[in-house]
Amino acid sequence: MTVLLAPLKVPLATAAYTLVGLVLAKYWYDGVYWPTWVALLGAVALAVGIAPAARSLITRRPKAALGAFESYAWLNGLLAAVATCATVLVTVKLSAVAGEKDPVKELITQASTALTALIGGVVVATKDRDETLGKWIAKEFQAKFTVRGQEAQGQGPQAQDVRGMVTLKPDSASLIALHTKYENGWTDWSKDNRAARIECLHDNLAADRV
């Protein structure tokens, strides 16, 4: 059952975030503004604060760091919910001013339209978004490690600042997990591959660090 439902995971999650946005719009329309502000400010605060915290965990708790970076997927969803709320409210307000329809009826109409559009858009964009997230996570992890004997010297363009970095043994399992493109079928940093890479790093880091 889990395998059958896997393709629906993203559109269902998108539907959930969109519904959250519609609920926020309904509260705002009723004069209850704080849920929307809490959602917006909370998402922004987490978006700003999670990355530095995740970076500090990479060399000590790589699996926890990966989980923190992965959370940006649902943070984007929360921001999308707030955006949906704003879009619906603006449309309803304009329609009400124009006197075309009852605002509540228009809210329902816009809810259906926004829900359908967002689900379709996310289904199309899922692969690209995951690829972008994977490349970012790869860059963050790779920046925290260097290889014994290959640290650049001097102050030229090839010099490398190794402060705060962990030195790994050449050809170690941890180094392969971070940099290889073809070992173990890891051709990229997509969701499943990055989980396997970081699992390998977690299991071997203690033995592979210099």
PyMOL commands that set and color helices and strands:
alter all, ss='L'
color gray80, all
select helices_A, chain A and resi 2-29+34-57+62-70+72-98+103-142+173-179+183-185+191-208
alter helices_A, ss='H'
color red, helices_A
select strands_A, chain A and resi 145-147+166-168
alter strands_A, ss='S'
color yellow, strands_A
deselect
rebuild
show_as cartoon
